């Protein structure tokens, strides 16, 4: 059984986190050719590095985001480089890039120019803020995208400054949506025979990460505020992130329709001989936090007692013990996993998610994230090739496929074009 995109040729010019788009298409079986400057793209200088030795050939970051691709070098700022790239365009199905509108226009890759070379080409631009509007030429690093996309507004403790997720996330969201949009454009081309100009604005992809916050105003008439680890109830607050023996867990302490979860937690605490006087003093199915002052004599003391009892219970147990017990009792509790937890997670192991594959610079093998979907009729590539060395496939692509003579290729290399 062949992967779904066998026979599709992709020219991948997207750098750093945006390279995920090409990786997704390579996993689906496309022939993805990484096109990077002769000095290498910026992702090669991103850590972490193998053995903590900073070197473009040892970047684990680059090694992951470019698995499954072939690689060529080409200076697109040089006229001869652009001429050679135009020849590549003629035989391509897809181009992925995150140049930004100004640089793309300056290089002459307008929709009309590209269509004249290859009317069926799907050109996907991964941008910070789209192709039009007042922000089109603004830089869009992760912090800016988090802020202007709304994520930072919701993240952090309420009495401190807003923050973003620690590891850069938002260009990866843009890259994933770019891959999906590219698939849609390829499907449309199958029907119509026409190519498409696809533009993804990374700022807008942040909205998908806001979850229920986007519906607060139309559904509840209020703008949500960041709460950090707290659940706010009127003027009072109750912590929902609790420490445990090996980290932290989230504990949903809610009333009403899901109050049976808290009742089950109180019962579990009593079974274990833990103090549950406050949390077990009410039927949580009847608790309405909007009228809590009518239901308990001292709201502040009640919430403080609940928090103290739950924390004393979780501190004595591991994340695994708490999660297993909660799952068996239908309690809203979840471990807050770190990277080590994810690497050893039994569900991911059972799904065969981790893939044993080579690293970037020597014969050592690593556990890499593997198949992100299981397709029965058209499975993903089972063992993708390692990320390409700089210029590894220049001869195969430029000489064997485009027909450049060895002397021509050597002359371009000597001039720094490839």
N, C-alpha and C positions, 0 to 999 in steps of 0.2 A: 504494500500500500504506500503510495507516494504522498508526501506533504502537499498541502493545498496550493502553494504558490510556486511549484516547480515550473521552470520556464520563464518566470518573471525576472527581468534584470533591473536592479536598483542601483543607482549611483548615490552613495551616501556621503554628503558633504557636511552633515550635522556634527557639531563638536561637543565634547564634554557630556553633560547629562542628556543633551538632546540626541546623542547617539543611540539611546534606548530605542528610538523609533526604528532604526535600521536593524537592531538586534531582534526586535519582535518579528519583523518581516523575514529575517534570516531564519529564525526558529520555525517560521511557517513554510520554509523551503525555497524562498527567493534566492537568487544569486546576487548577493549584496556586495558591491565593490566599494570599499572605503576609499574616498579620494581626499587626500590630505596634502598640505604643503610639504615641500622637500625637507623642511626642518621638523616635521611632525605636527600634529594638531595639539591644541592646548590640553586635551585630556591625558596625553602621555605624561604631563608634568604634575598630574593630580595624584596625591597619595590616597590610601596607604601604599607603600612600596614593599616589594619582596625583601625580607630581612631588614626592613627599615633603612634601606640604602636608596636615597633619592637618585633615580636615573630613569630617563624616558622608556628604557627597555624593561623596567622592573615595576611599572605601575600596575597594581592590582585593579585599580579603578578602570584604566583603559582595557585591561585584559578581560574584564567581565563585560563591559558595555559593547565590546567589539567581537565577542565570540561569534563564530559562524560566518564571518565576513572574509572576503579577500581584500587585499590592500594595494593601492598604487599611490605614488606621489606625483603631484602636478601643481605648478605655480599658476594659479588662475589670474594673478595680477600681471603676468607676462603675456604679451600678444600671442606668442607661440603656444603657451599653455592654454589660452582660451580657444585657439584654433583646434588644438588636439581634443579639448573637452567637447567642442561642437561635434567632432566626429564620434565621440562616445555617446553624445545625446541621440544621435540618429538611430542607434541600436538599443536604446534604453526604454524601459516602460515607466520608470519612476525616478524622480530626483527628490532627495531630502536635503534641506539646508536650513541653517539658522543664521544666515548672514545678517539679517535685518534689511528693511526696505531700501535704505539709502545705499548700502554697499551693493545689494543685488542690482539696483537700477544703474549704478555707476559701472558695473561690469557688463551691462548690456543684456541682461537676462530678463527682458520684459516678456509679458505674456505673448505678445505678437511675435517677437523674435524667436522665442522657444517654439511656438506653434508652427512657424515657418520651417523649422528644422525637422520637427517631429509632431505632426498634428495629434497623434494619439498619446503623447506624453502626459503623465500625471506629475505635476511639479508641486511639491508640498513644502510650504514655507512655515517653519516654526519660529514665531516672532514673540517678542515680549508683550506688545500691545496692538498687534494687528498691522495692516498695511495702510490704514487711513486714520485720520483723527490727530488731535494735538500731541498725543504721546508716541506717535509712530516711530520717531527716531530716538526715543529715550532708551537709556540702558535699563536692563531688567534683571539685575542680580536677584538671588533668592530672597533676600531681606525685603527688597522693594516689592517683589511680587506678593510676598506674604502680607505686606502692609496694604497695598492697593487692591489686593484680591479679597481682603476681609479676614484672613486667617489670624493675623497678629492681633486684631481687635478682640478676638475671643480667647486668646491664649495667654496664660500667665495668671499670677495672683492678683486679686482685684485691687489691692492697695499698693501695687507696684507697676512698673512700666509694662506695656505689652511685649510679648516675645514671639519668636518663631520656633518651629520645630528645629532641633539642633542640627541634624544632617540635612543638607539641601534637598528639597523635595519637589519644588514646583515645576522646574523644567522637565523633570521626569513625568509629571502628570501631562504636561504639554506634549512630550514625545509619545506617550501612550495614546493620547487622543489623536495625535498626528498619524500614528499607524492605523488607527481605526478609520479616520477620515480618508486615508489613502486607499484602504480596502474598499470603502464605499465608492470612491472615484473609479477604481478598477472595475468594480461591478457595473457602474454606469457605462464605462467604456465598452464593456462586453455587449451592452444593449445598443449603444449609439455609435460606437467606433470613434468617439471624440475624447480627447484628453481633457484635463481639468487643471485649473490653478486652485490649489487648496491652501488656505491660510488658517493657522491656529494661533490664537492669542493666549499666551501662557497666563496672563492675568485672569482671563475668564475661566480657565481650567481650575483655578484655585477655588472657585465657587462650589465645585463638586465636593470639596473637602469639608465644607461647612456643615454638612449633615442637616439636622433639624433647624439650625439657626436661620436658614433662608426663609422658612415658613412662619417665623414668629410674628412678623408684622401683619401679614394678611390673615393669619389664623387666630392670633391672640391679641393683636392690637398693641404690641409693644416690641421694642428693639431689645434683643438679648444682650446681656452684659457678661463680661468674662467673670468666671467664678472660681477659677483655679481648682483646688481640690475640694471646694465647699459646695454644698447645696444650700441655697438661700431660701429661707422661709420667713417672709415678712422682714422684720428687723433682726431676726436670728439666723445663725448659720450652723450647719452640721457637716463635719468632714466626711467625705465619702472615700478618700484614699487613706488606707490604714497600713501602718507598718506591720511586717511579719518577720519571721526568723531569717529569711533570705531575700528580703526586698519589700515590695509593697503589693497590696491588692486593692481593687475597687470593690466597695460594698454598697449596693443600692439600698438605701434606707428610705423607703417611700411608703405612702399610705394608699388607701383606696383600692383600686382594682388589683394592684400588685402587692398589697399589704400582706398577703399570705406568705410571701417570700420572707418578710421580716419576722412574722410569727414563727416560721420554720427555723429561722436563725436563732431566735430566742429559745426554742425548744431544744435545738442542738446544743446550745451553750449550757442549758440546764443538764442535759444528758452527760456532758463532759465535766460537770461539777463547777462550771464557771459562774460567776455572779451575773445574774440576769434580772435583777430586781426592777430596774427602770425600764429596760427594753421589753421585759415580759409583763409589765403592769397594764398594758393596753392591748386591745385587739386592733392590730394595724390595718385591718380591712375597713375599720371605722374612722381611722385617722384622716382628718382633712387639714392640711397644713395652713390653709387659709383661715381656718377657725380654731387653730390649735390653742389659742388663749382661752377658748370656751371649753376645751376638752381636758386640759390639764391645769392644775393650780398654779404652777410656776414654769412657764415655757423655757426660760433660760436654764433653770436647774434641770429640767427634764431632758433637754437636748444635750446638755453637758454630761449628764449621767449616762445617756445612751452611748455617746461617743466614747466615754471612759470605759464602759463595759465591753464594747465591741473591740476597742483597741487592745484591752487586756487579753481578750480571747485570741485575736489574730497574732499578737506578738509571740505567742508560744508555739506557733505552727508555721510550717513552710507554705510557700505558694502552692505546691503540688498537693499537700494534705488539705489545704483549705478549698482548693478547686474541686478535688475529688469528692469531699464531703458535701460541698454546695451542690454539685451536679446531681448527686444521689438524692438530695432533699429539695431540689428545685428552688434553690436560693440564688438571688441575683448577686453573684460574686465572680470576679474575674481576676486572674493574675495580671500584673503589669510586667510584661516580659522584657528582658533585655536581650542583647544579641546572643549571649550564650544559651538562654532559654529557648530561643527560636531554633538555634542550631541542633538542639537535642530534643526538640518537641516531638512527642510520640506520633501525633497525627501526621506531621510532615514526613516523618520516617516511614510511616505506614503507606503513605501515598507515593513514596519514592521520589520526593521532591528534590532531594539533594543529589547532585550529579558529580561523580568523581571524574575530574578532567585535569589536563595539564595547566600549570601556571604560566607566567609570562616569560620566564628567562632560562629555565633549566628543566630537568626531567621530573622535578617534583610535581605531585598531583595534589589537588585541593578539592574540598567540597564546595561546589558552586551551586547557586540556585538553579534549578532545572526546569522542567516543563511547567508552564503556568496554566495550561489547560490540557485536558485529555480528549482528543478527537478520535473516535473509533474508526471512521472510514478513511480519514486523511490525517494521520498522526503528525505531531511535530517532529522535527529533525532529532533523531535519537542521540547522536554524538556529534555536535557541531565542532567544526574546526577551531583550533585556538585562534585568538586574535592575531591579526597579521603583524609580522615584523615590518619596520618602516621600508616601504617600497618593495615588499616581498614578491608581489605579483606584477611588477612593471613589465617584465619581458613577456609574461603570459598574456597580459591584456593588450599592451601596445604593439608588440611584435607579432605574436601568434594570432591574436584576434583582429587587430586593426590593420595588420600587414606592414607596420613600419619596418624598414630595413635595419639591420643591426647597426650600421653606420649612422643612420638617422637617430636612433635611440641613444647611441653613445654621444652624439653631438648635443642632443638635448640635455643629457645628464651632465656633460661638461659645462654647459651654459647655466646649469642650475634650474632648468625648467622642470625636470623630473627627478 
